[in-house]
């Protein structure tokens, strides 16, 4: 198993109460909360530190910011959660991420997602998004904007080519819920993460965030130290 002491959990929070951190298995861990909201009215019982950030770039900006700021001092495994994992479909992924992480004989990160042999370039080649409604009611109370800042390279296929060229990646994940091994992060130079961070640093609701969300597997590829599981697999199912 990966010991809780070898894990850091990063939470990107806007207006969520974070009470889920008190539930099992979340209560086995401590949290670093990046707070993009205008208050600190959230559960801090298992929180090690709170770092305030401007409300830009959504979760993906938070994750990349953390990687850039901590590139030389990463733990064995870094877990990334949005504050809104109390939503049922996200909660299942988050619980399975942690329980697989601490299961016996596991020494890797954990990533749940989907896979298509054609690759994500072709899968999402024509994907673009002009409007997005935040699914978290708590967050919509403070920010109900829906119009996205359009990406300078769109649709997704054009953006993918810009950052990943001809690289084939067949896996993707949604909702920004994953645990990535240190070696799969530092195999790439920090400029990779700084470049991606820069495109998420100018607006609170960038279309590019939805591109990055679909590209985490490509960003950390090849993932030699992080196990991949299909979304539909039950806990402890065979790693693919």
Secondary structure by P-SEA (a helix, b strand, c coil): ccccccbbbbbbccccccccccccccccccccccccccccccccccccbbbbbcccccaaaaaaaaaaacccccccbbbbbccccccaaaaaaaaaaaaaaacccccbbbbbbccccccccccccccccccccccccccccccccccccccccccaaaaaaacccccccccccccccccccccccccccaaaaaaaaaaaccccccaaaaaaaacccccccccccbbbbccccccccccc
